[in-house]
Amino acid sequence: MPRAACSKPCVTPCCKKTRADDIIVNVVLPFALAWAALQNDAPLAQRARELYGCWPPLGKNHLLARMEHMLMPERASWIVTTARRQQGLLGLYRRRCHGLLCNGCVLGGAPC
């Protein structure tokens, strides 16, 4: 599956899956987006979203591994191709799977 489309070339960090990547994805980009909203800076907001949408996947943890195994064991490597998609899986886990709220899940009630 192709990487997320960006209007500008994606940043490719020299050291993938590092603590710096975690900080960029979880602190710097959200801060940039919040700052852009406060300052009404549409170009900054757009660029922050673009970078977030094409940032390489971060390191895996037990929650990501569990979600990938539970929801898409054979396809995870070509579906979860960006840090944003990883964050989406973590968000889904926090909102649905952690509380065992399988019924009504957007994924068709996949067993938790």
Buried (B, 14 or more C-beta within 10 A) or exposed (E): EEEBEBEEEBEEEEEEBEEEBEEBBEEBBEEBBEEBEEEEBEEBBBBBBBBBBBBBBBEEEEBBEBBBEBBBEEEBEEEBBBBBBBBEBBEBBEEBBEEEEBEEBEEEEBEB
